[in-house]
Amino acid sequence: MAKIDARRIAGFLADPPATAKVVLIYGDDLGLVRERADQLMRAVVGDDPFGLVDVSREAASRDVSLLAGEAAQSALTGGRRLVRVRDATDGLANAAKAALAGPGPGLVLLEAGALAGNKGLRPALERANDAAAVIACYPETGAELEASLGRMLKERGVAADSGAVSFMAARLGENRLQIRQEVEKLALYVGPAKRVTEEDAIACIAEGSTLDLDQALLAATAGDAALADRALDQAFAEGAAAVQVVRAALRHVQRLHLAALAVAKGSSPGDALSSLRPPVFFKARPAFERALRLWSAPALAAAGDALLEAERQTKTTGMPDEAIARAVVMARAREAVLRRRSA
């Protein structure tokens, strides 16, 4: 079992095999980690409070045999027991190994943020036998995110037009908790047994730091440096995180790059933008077209490389991450200004 393929995650969470003893759910998207952990908990113990035992990370670290011992006990009301540890770290590697070697029948669930793949908890379980399962949680994008949005709305008795889902996927960013909050707000906005239109999604969701960030990125690549700078100020003031800015900029540049490749093959800028999925928001099309006329495909590829390097710097250099994000976006804006002047 060990690493669970993305296509098998939903099935595993809904019906974990009886042979599984330890499950590690980890990744950058802590909201998705928590969501999947809750799904697994419901599948194992349902609504039975006696089937769940929470163990602190500190307690499990001090006593390597604690998790195995808790998993060896049956729930008071019968059935399988779930032993849950939140905020797990590499310091639990030995405790996880002991739980794998234990008799069960309970299931140990470890929730963690980003973990190294070469030492500690992840490799201890990834290289183990079929009693271990490892599920990675990375921010969803594109069709994967659209599918999740559709499921979230369906859970609330609400259907949605494809245009509405595409708009939401392009607009909501990567924070799973924030995405769920926005879906809940949208479901309340339209009411039960209703269908969400693109106009509903725009009216309910198009506000706050995400709009300011979109405006900043569009302005930057279209050569309006002053507007880009002001919009970045507003996005940061309203809570946008530096890594969110860099990743959004990278997605924006990648979409422009796809369109630029189509133009290089003979498509008109308008047709190239129409081919993008999710579709370009209609109010953003003029700025997208201006940017597409300024940037070549090789230049956009180089811009993407610069953004990838900026993301690496936010995680490894110790420099102020907001300064890194602002610098890389404004560098693209200055480059666009130069391109506009020489056009």
C-alpha positions as a printed NumPy array, in Angstrom:
array([[  0.   ,   0.   ,   0.   ],
       [  2.429,   2.745,   1.227],
       [  2.034,   5.74 ,  -1.134],
       [ -1.587,   6.092,  -2.196],
       [ -1.995,   7.196,  -5.806],
       [ -4.115,  10.34 ,  -6.247],
       [ -6.764,   8.361,  -8.143],
       [ -7.179,   5.963,  -5.201],
       [ -7.305,   8.473,  -2.36 ],
       [-11.075,   9.005,  -2.32 ],
       [-11.772,   5.266,  -2.257],
       [ -9.194,   4.638,   0.441],
       [-10.553,   7.362,   2.706],
       [-14.109,   6.104,   2.283],
       [-13.225,   2.479,   3.019],
       [ -9.758,   1.957,   4.519],
       [ -8.704,  -1.716,   4.427],
       [ -8.659,  -3.686,   7.653],
       [ -4.965,  -4.444,   7.066],
       [ -3.999,  -0.774,   7.429],
       [ -2.398,   0.047,  10.789],
       [ -0.847,   3.485,  10.258],
       [ -1.941,   6.242,   7.865],
       [  0.11 ,   9.405,   7.343],
       [ -1.655,  12.364,   5.725],
       [  0.739,  15.239,   5.103],
       [  1.487,  18.184,   2.828],
       [  1.619,  21.908,   2.192],
       [ -2.166,  22.264,   2.096],
       [ -3.03 ,  21.939,   5.788],
       [ -6.707,  22.503,   5.092],
       [ -6.755,  19.516,   2.736],
       [ -4.783,  17.462,   5.287],
       [ -7.439,  18.156,   7.918],
       [-10.287,  17.514,   5.473],
       [ -8.947,  14.11 ,   4.456],
       [ -8.155,  13.179,   8.046],
       [-11.751,  13.96 ,   9.009],
       [-13.017,  11.821,   6.115],
       [-10.919,   8.888,   7.287],
       [-12.069,   9.338,  10.883],
       [-15.727,   9.251,   9.846],
       [-15.133,   6.119,   7.783],
       [-13.516,   4.295,  10.719],
       [-15.567,   5.389,  13.751],
       [-18.581,   7.21 ,  12.325],
       [-20.288,   9.237,  15.06 ],
       [-19.042,   7.061,  17.915],
       [-17.044,   9.274,  20.315],
       [-15.744,   6.179,  22.102],
       [-14.053,   4.997,  18.92 ],
       [-11.688,   7.967,  18.773],
       [ -8.701,   8.754,  20.973],
       [ -6.593,  11.872,  20.458],
       [ -2.938,  11.538,  21.444],
       [ -0.694,  14.586,  21.642],
       [  2.467,  14.663,  19.588],
       [  4.514,  15.277,  22.719],
       [  3.093,  12.223,  24.503],
       [  3.678,   9.992,  21.487],
       [  7.26 ,  11.263,  21.2  ],
       [  8.033,  10.592,  24.872],
       [  6.617,   7.052,  24.852],
       [  7.448,   5.206,  21.636],
       [  5.041,   2.373,  22.502],
       [  2.045,   4.607,  23.259],
       [  0.479,   4.605,  19.788],
       [  0.847,   0.837,  19.422],
       [ -0.69 ,   0.336,  22.86 ],
       [ -3.674,   2.577,  22.129],
       [ -4.26 ,   0.877,  18.778],
       [ -4.221,  -2.544,  20.461],
       [ -7.347,  -1.685,  22.448],
       [-10.872,  -2.05 ,  21.126],
       [-13.39 ,   0.777,  21.278],
       [-15.667,   0.676,  24.343],
       [-18.701,   0.206,  22.126],
       [-16.983,  -2.344,  19.893],
       [-15.592,  -1.865,  16.431],
       [-12.325,  -0.376,  15.309],
       [-10.531,   2.351,  17.215],
       [ -8.891,   5.38 ,  15.611],
       [ -5.806,   6.846,  17.31 ],
       [ -5.291,  10.375,  15.998],
       [ -2.148,  12.512,  16.289],
       [ -2.268,  16.059,  14.945],
       [  0.768,  18.161,  13.975],
       [  2.961,  15.075,  13.61 ],
       [  6.668,  15.555,  12.923],
       [  9.675,  13.42 ,  12.026],
       [ 10.171,  12.787,  15.736],
       [  7.344,  10.236,  15.548],
       [  9.124,   7.916,  13.121],
       [  9.976,   5.31 ,  15.774],
       [  6.497,   5.484,  17.294],
       [  5.006,   4.896,  13.837],
       [  7.275,   1.881,  13.301],
       [  6.201,   0.467,  16.675],
       [  2.543,   0.903,  15.725],
       [  3.159,  -0.947,  12.453],
       [  4.715,  -3.818,  14.38 ],
       [  1.894,  -3.838,  16.949],
       [ -1.098,  -6.186,  16.915],
       [ -3.763,  -3.594,  16.065],
       [ -6.716,  -3.79 ,  15.37 ],
       [ -6.938,  -0.021,  15.722],
       [ -5.774,   2.47 ,  13.104],
       [ -3.206,   5.183,  13.861],
       [ -3.782,   8.42 ,  11.935],
       [ -0.914,  10.912,  11.725],
       [ -1.54 ,  14.427,  10.371],
       [  1.456,  16.535,   9.357],
       [  2.514,  19.536,   7.333],
       [  5.325,  19.392,   4.778],
       [  7.811,  16.585,   5.502],
       [ 11.189,  15.728,   4.022],
       [ 11.229,  12.663,   1.826],
       [ 14.742,  11.451,   2.596],
       [ 14.58 ,  10.929,   6.356],
       [ 12.179,  10.746,   9.274],
       [  8.485,   9.93 ,   9.231],
       [  7.725,   9.794,   5.497],
       [ 10.376,   7.25 ,   4.445],
       [  9.733,   5.206,   7.592],
       [  6.198,   4.587,   6.322],
       [  6.732,   4.768,   2.55 ],
       [  9.241,   1.919,   2.765],
       [  7.095,  -0.147,   5.131],
       [  4.757,  -3.009,   4.358],
       [  1.101,  -2.948,   3.34 ],
       [  0.071,  -1.986,   6.859],
       [  1.201,   1.599,   6.124],
       [ -0.45 ,   4.197,   3.885],
       [  0.922,   7.627,   2.968],
       [ -1.267,  10.336,   1.42 ],
       [  0.255,  13.57 ,   0.117],
       [ -1.846,  16.753,   0.115],
       [ -0.807,  19.431,  -2.34 ],
       [ -2.94 ,  22.377,  -3.479],
       [ -5.364,  21.321,  -6.196],
       [ -5.523,  23.194,  -9.489],
       [ -7.328,  22.998, -12.805],
       [ -9.68 ,  20.095, -13.444],
       [ -8.84 ,  18.495, -10.096],
       [ -9.918,  21.625,  -8.204],
       [-13.033,  22.011, -10.36 ],
       [-14.055,  18.444,  -9.518],
       [-13.582,  19.113,  -5.796],
       [-15.627,  22.305,  -5.995],
       [-18.433,  20.416,  -7.694],
       [-18.4  ,  17.785,  -4.931],
       [-18.409,  20.425,  -2.177],
       [-21.427,  22.142,  -3.701],
       [-23.205,  18.828,  -4.213],
       [-22.7  ,  18.002,  -0.522],
       [-24.751,  21.119,   0.205],
       [-27.501,  20.232,  -2.241],
       [-26.387,  22.786,  -4.823],
       [-25.525,  22.256,  -8.495],
       [-23.399,  24.644, -10.544],
       [-22.953,  25.653, -14.169],
       [-19.561,  24.812, -15.644],
       [-18.787,  28.505, -16.056],
       [-19.402,  29.111, -12.363],
       [-17.093,  26.273, -11.355],
       [-14.376,  27.473, -13.744],
       [-14.641,  30.997, -12.348],
       [-14.363,  29.691,  -8.781],
       [-11.364,  27.491,  -9.612],
       [ -9.547,  30.434, -11.178],
       [-10.471,  32.846,  -8.384],
       [-10.326,  31.049,  -5.041],
       [ -6.603,  30.352,  -4.682],
       [ -5.146,  27.316,  -2.908],
       [ -6.145,  27.53 ,   0.754],
       [ -8.511,  24.615,   1.333],
       [-10.133,  26.097,   4.43 ],
       [-10.792,  29.364,   2.609],
       [-12.164,  27.479,  -0.403],
       [-14.634,  25.588,   1.809],
       [-15.703,  28.828,   3.484],
       [-16.371,  30.43 ,   0.104],
       [-18.317,  27.381,  -1.107],
       [-20.423,  27.495,   2.064],
       [-21.075,  31.2  ,   1.528],
       [-22.073,  30.586,  -2.089],
       [-24.432,  27.734,  -1.121],
       [-26.144,  29.993,   1.402],
       [-26.296,  32.788,  -1.172],
       [-28.252,  30.761,  -3.745],
       [-30.223,  28.652,  -1.269],
       [-30.941,  24.884,  -1.288],
       [-31.909,  22.987,  -4.434],
       [-30.74 ,  25.899,  -6.596],
       [-28.201,  26.064,  -9.417],
       [-25.186,  28.36 ,  -9.191],
       [-24.662,  30.463, -12.302],
       [-21.482,  32.286, -13.23 ],
       [-23.24 ,  35.544, -12.301],
       [-23.967,  34.122,  -8.824],
       [-20.326,  33.135,  -8.351],
       [-19.095,  36.559,  -9.479],
       [-21.524,  38.376,  -7.194],
       [-20.679,  36.254,  -4.164],
       [-16.963,  35.607,  -4.485],
       [-15.354,  38.391,  -6.534],
       [-14.043,  40.48 ,  -3.661],
       [-11.113,  40.946,  -1.299],
       [ -7.414,  40.19 ,  -1.639],
       [ -7.889,  37.661,  -4.465],
       [ -9.324,  40.346,  -6.723],
       [ -6.514,  42.738,  -5.817],
       [ -3.951,  40.014,  -6.515],
       [ -5.498,  39.219,  -9.904],
       [ -5.444,  42.918, -10.743],
       [ -1.791,  43.17 ,  -9.714],
       [ -0.736,  40.231, -11.886],
       [ -2.723,  41.374, -14.9  ],
       [ -1.329,  44.878, -14.57 ],
       [  2.224,  43.588, -14.161],
       [  2.229,  41.505, -17.337],
       [  0.339,  44.193, -19.299],
       [  2.978,  46.816, -18.404],
       [  1.11 ,  48.96 , -15.868],
       [  3.704,  48.972, -13.083],
       [  2.032,  51.661, -10.979],
       [ -1.291,  49.799, -10.861],
       [  0.5  ,  46.523, -10.164],
       [  2.305,  48.073,  -7.188],
       [ -0.896,  49.574,  -5.721],
       [ -2.842,  46.344,  -6.166],
       [ -0.049,  44.352,  -4.51 ],
       [ -0.134,  46.746,  -1.556],
       [ -3.864,  46.169,  -1.194],
       [ -3.593,  42.38 ,  -1.581],
       [ -0.95 ,  42.146,   1.147],
       [ -2.96 ,  44.496,   3.382],
       [ -5.984,  42.21 ,   3.032],
       [ -4.059,  39.089,   4.01 ],
       [ -2.525,  37.62 ,   0.85 ],
       [  0.467,  35.436,   1.739],
       [  3.771,  35.819,  -0.12 ],
       [  3.793,  32.228,  -1.371],
       [  0.202,  32.695,  -2.563],
       [  1.307,  35.716,  -4.583],
       [  4.245,  33.888,  -6.16 ],
       [  2.215,  30.781,  -7.01 ],
       [ -0.631,  32.857,  -8.441],
       [  1.881,  34.781, -10.547],
       [  3.357,  31.501, -11.776],
       [ -0.079,  30.167, -12.764],
       [ -0.841,  33.452, -14.543],
       [  2.434,  33.332, -16.49 ],
       [  1.923,  29.662, -17.357],
       [ -1.52 ,  30.419, -18.785],
       [ -0.062,  33.262, -20.83 ],
       [  2.698,  30.918, -21.997],
       [  0.145,  28.374, -23.256],
       [ -1.651,  31.122, -25.155],
       [  1.641,  32.467, -26.547],
       [  2.522,  28.998, -27.855],
       [ -0.835,  28.905, -29.649],
       [ -0.173,  32.331, -31.166],
       [  3.252,  31.133, -32.324],
       [  1.465,  28.318, -34.166],
       [ -0.811,  30.766, -35.991],
       [ -3.766,  31.434, -33.676],
       [ -4.985,  34.959, -33.102],
       [ -4.545,  36.297, -29.548],
       [ -8.308,  36.194, -29.044],
       [ -8.606,  32.573, -30.189],
       [ -5.567,  31.59 , -28.1  ],
       [ -7.155,  33.049, -24.961],
       [-10.481,  31.37 , -25.727],
       [ -8.726,  27.998, -25.757],
       [ -7.484,  28.331, -22.151],
       [ -9.096,  26.252, -19.419],
       [-10.456,  27.422, -17.094],
       [-11.672,  30.244, -19.344],
       [-10.301,  33.75 , -18.884],
       [-12.748,  35.879, -16.909],
       [-14.411,  38.157, -19.464],
       [-13.495,  41.362, -17.612],
       [ -9.835,  40.295, -17.627],
       [ -9.624,  39.532, -21.357],
       [ -8.442,  43.017, -22.458],
       [ -5.48 ,  42.941, -20.049],
       [ -4.709,  39.338, -21.036],
       [ -4.674,  40.313, -24.706],
       [ -2.397,  43.305, -24.046],
       [  0.009,  41.041, -22.176],
       [ -0.106,  38.416, -24.901],
       [  0.892,  41.001, -27.508],
       [  3.88 ,  42.071, -25.375],
       [  5.352,  38.715, -24.376],
       [  6.813,  35.941, -26.51 ],
       [  6.654,  32.299, -25.475],
       [ 10.412,  32.147, -24.629],
       [ 10.139,  35.324, -22.528],
       [  7.203,  33.86 , -20.593],
       [  9.12 ,  30.626, -20.047],
       [ 11.985,  32.679, -18.572],
       [  9.51 ,  34.576, -16.383],
       [  8.18 ,  31.251, -15.106],
       [ 11.704,  30.149, -14.191],
       [ 12.21 ,  33.384, -12.236],
       [  8.99 ,  32.782, -10.31 ],
       [  9.965,  29.196,  -9.481],
       [ 13.257,  30.488,  -8.116],
       [ 11.385,  33.112,  -6.067],
       [  9.194,  30.398,  -4.547],
       [ 12.319,  28.452,  -3.615],
       [ 13.786,  31.559,  -1.998],
       [ 10.686,  32.119,   0.153],
       [ 11.224,  28.665,   1.661],
       [ 15.007,  28.469,   1.991],
       [ 16.807,  31.796,   2.245],
       [ 15.327,  33.343,   5.373],
       [ 14.782,  36.611,   3.496],
       [ 11.465,  38.459,   4.081],
       [  9.098,  36.471,   1.887],
       [  6.83 ,  39.442,   1.128],
       [  9.84 ,  41.365,  -0.217],
       [ 10.763,  38.407,  -2.445],
       [  7.22 ,  38.133,  -3.816],
       [  6.946,  41.864,  -4.476],
       [ 10.353,  42.008,  -6.168],
       [  9.671,  39.162,  -8.594],
       [  6.23 ,  40.494,  -9.601],
       [  7.464,  44.063, -10.039],
       [ 10.45 ,  42.836, -12.06 ],
       [  7.968,  41.314, -14.516],
       [  6.049,  44.619, -14.538],
       [  9.201,  46.61 , -15.389],
       [ 10.057,  44.127, -18.112],
       [  6.568,  44.539, -19.588],
       [  6.94 ,  48.325, -19.493],
       [ 10.161,  48.047, -21.501],
       [  8.49 ,  45.723, -23.986],
       [  5.586,  48.118, -24.388],
       [  7.943,  51.028, -25.049],
       [  9.87 ,  49.102, -27.67 ],
       [  6.802,  47.687, -29.372]])
